[in-house]
Amino acid sequence: MYRIVTKYTLVGFRSETDPVNHTHHMALKPVPGAPHDFETEQAAFDWALGNHEDMRHHREFVVLPVHHMVLTWQPDDTVA
């Protein structure tokens, strides 16, 4: 059986320059030092608020839900 698990990830906006056209644009990038995923959205916000050094290059950030499909084993209730 499968179930869907929702975790949260923290990504920050970074200004980037295209070396060919010399144009600036904003890109979503993983925040260095941040855990890969968080159990709750609030945990991601709490981490961002408590880690000023890691967040200094990401003044603007987004917490995104990430859905994982997980294979789980459940005993069959019909077998006696």
Secondary structure as GFF3:
##gff-version 3
##sequence-region A 1 80
A	DSSP	beta_strand	2	17	.	.	.	ID=ss1
A	DSSP	beta_strand	24	30	.	.	.	ID=ss2
A	DSSP	alpha_helix	41	50	.	.	.	ID=ss3
A	DSSP	alpha_helix	52	55	.	.	.	ID=ss4
A	DSSP	beta_strand	61	71	.	.	.	ID=ss5
###
